[in-house]
Amino acid sequence: MKGRRIQWRFGWQMLAWGLALAAGALLLAWTDYQRMARTNTGDVALLLVAGLFLGLGLWLGFAVWNKPAPPPGNPAAIASLGLTPREVEVLRLLAAGQANKEIARALEVSPNTVKTHLARLYEKLGATSRTAAIARARSLGIIG
């Protein structure tokens, strides 16, 4: 969830900067419009077309490049074992070699919650240790 918040925040910042640049360009064009409107009507049309392409570019940027990433791992194995997204996240951090306290800090939960997630992971994966759980998850393609 934390990554998605950052992604949305970045998207809104990108939109705000785009709108600020568009407003600045419009202001500059408007000041020149007073002087050139009577002699250069083609520039006014060019400004309108540029604004249209700016809007189209922003829309296309959000529509094409802001797609959510596919879920990592093997979705079929995750579903068949009944793993929750939080348990998969704990499993990934576990595979990265983090201790319970580090996992708790990364997920912003208590160490006891991490222990509960680990107990459920051991049960679902049929493992008795951290190493066995990681090996089983790797063999199923849940983690890399």
C-alpha positions as CSV (number, residue, x, y, z in Angstrom):
1,M,0.0,0.0,0.0
2,K,2.9,2.3,0.8
3,G,4.2,2.0,-2.8
4,R,0.8,2.8,-4.2
5,R,0.5,5.9,-2.1
6,I,3.9,7.1,-3.4
7,Q,2.8,6.3,-7.0
8,W,-0.4,8.3,-6.6
9,R,1.4,11.2,-5.0
10,F,3.9,11.2,-7.9
11,G,1.0,11.2,-10.3
12,W,-0.7,14.1,-8.7
13,Q,2.6,16.0,-8.6
14,M,3.1,15.3,-12.2
15,L,-0.3,16.6,-13.0
16,A,0.2,19.7,-10.9
17,W,3.5,20.5,-12.6
18,G,2.0,19.9,-16.0
19,L,-0.9,22.3,-15.2
20,A,1.5,24.9,-13.9
21,L,3.6,24.7,-17.1
22,A,0.5,24.9,-19.2
23,A,-0.8,27.9,-17.2
24,G,2.6,29.6,-17.7
25,A,2.6,28.9,-21.4
26,L,-0.9,30.2,-21.6
27,L,0.0,33.4,-19.8
28,L,2.9,34.1,-22.1
29,A,0.8,33.4,-25.1
30,W,-1.9,35.7,-23.8
31,T,0.5,38.6,-23.4
32,D,1.7,38.1,-26.9
33,Y,-1.9,37.7,-28.2
34,Q,-2.6,41.4,-27.5
35,R,0.1,42.4,-29.9
36,M,-0.1,39.7,-32.5
37,A,-3.8,38.7,-32.7
38,R,-4.6,41.2,-35.4
39,T,-1.6,40.4,-37.5
40,N,-0.8,36.7,-36.8
41,T,-4.0,34.7,-36.5
42,G,-2.1,31.5,-37.3
43,D,-0.2,31.8,-33.9
44,V,-3.5,31.8,-32.1
45,A,-4.5,28.6,-33.9
46,L,-1.1,27.1,-33.2
47,L,-1.6,27.9,-29.5
48,L,-4.9,26.1,-29.5
49,V,-3.4,23.1,-31.2
50,A,-0.5,23.1,-28.7
51,G,-2.9,23.2,-25.8
52,L,-4.9,20.3,-27.4
53,F,-1.7,18.2,-27.7
54,L,-0.7,19.0,-24.2
55,G,-4.0,17.8,-22.9
56,L,-3.8,14.7,-25.1
57,G,-0.2,14.0,-23.9
58,L,-1.2,14.3,-20.2
59,W,-4.2,12.0,-20.7
60,L,-2.1,9.5,-22.6
61,G,0.7,9.6,-20.0
62,F,-1.8,8.7,-17.2
63,A,-3.7,6.1,-19.3
64,V,-0.6,4.2,-20.6
65,W,2.2,4.6,-18.0
66,N,0.2,4.7,-14.8
67,K,-1.1,1.1,-15.0
68,P,-0.7,-0.9,-11.8
69,A,2.0,-3.5,-11.8
70,P,0.9,-7.2,-12.0
71,P,1.1,-9.0,-8.7
72,P,4.6,-10.5,-8.2
73,G,5.0,-14.1,-7.7
74,N,2.8,-17.0,-8.6
75,P,-0.9,-15.9,-8.2
76,A,-2.2,-19.4,-8.6
77,A,0.0,-20.8,-5.7
78,I,-0.8,-17.8,-3.5
79,A,-4.5,-18.3,-4.1
80,S,-4.4,-22.1,-3.6
81,L,-2.5,-21.7,-0.3
82,G,-4.8,-18.9,0.9
83,L,-2.0,-16.5,1.5
84,T,-3.1,-12.9,2.3
85,P,-1.2,-10.0,0.6
86,R,0.3,-9.1,4.0
87,E,1.6,-12.6,4.5
88,V,3.2,-12.5,1.1
89,E,4.8,-9.2,2.0
90,V,6.1,-10.7,5.3
91,L,7.4,-13.7,3.3
92,R,9.3,-11.4,0.9
93,L,10.9,-9.5,3.7
94,L,11.7,-12.8,5.4
95,A,13.5,-14.0,2.2
96,A,15.4,-10.7,2.1
97,G,17.0,-11.8,5.4
98,Q,15.2,-9.4,7.7
99,A,14.6,-10.1,11.4
100,N,11.2,-9.9,13.0
101,K,11.8,-6.4,14.4
102,E,13.0,-5.1,11.0
103,I,9.9,-6.6,9.3
104,A,7.7,-5.0,11.9
105,R,9.3,-1.6,11.3
106,A,9.0,-2.0,7.5
107,L,5.3,-2.9,7.7
108,E,4.6,-0.5,10.6
109,V,3.1,-3.3,12.8
110,S,4.2,-4.8,16.2
111,P,6.7,-7.7,16.3
112,N,3.9,-9.8,17.8
113,T,1.9,-9.3,14.6
114,V,4.9,-10.4,12.6
115,K,5.2,-13.5,14.7
116,T,1.5,-14.3,14.1
117,H,2.0,-13.8,10.3
118,L,5.0,-16.1,10.5
119,A,3.1,-18.8,12.4
120,R,0.3,-18.7,9.8
121,L,2.9,-18.8,7.0
122,Y,4.5,-21.9,8.5
123,E,1.2,-23.6,8.8
124,K,0.1,-22.8,5.2
125,L,3.4,-23.7,3.7
126,G,3.9,-26.8,5.8
127,A,7.2,-25.5,7.1
128,T,8.8,-25.6,10.6
129,S,11.4,-22.9,10.2
130,R,12.2,-19.7,8.4
131,T,14.5,-21.5,6.0
132,A,12.0,-24.2,5.2
133,A,9.3,-21.6,4.6
134,I,11.5,-19.6,2.2
135,A,12.6,-22.8,0.3
136,R,9.0,-23.9,-0.1
137,A,7.9,-20.4,-1.3
138,R,10.7,-20.4,-3.8
139,S,9.8,-23.8,-5.1
140,L,6.2,-22.7,-5.6
141,G,7.4,-19.5,-7.4
142,I,5.8,-17.2,-4.8
143,I,9.1,-15.4,-4.2
144,G,12.2,-15.1,-6.4
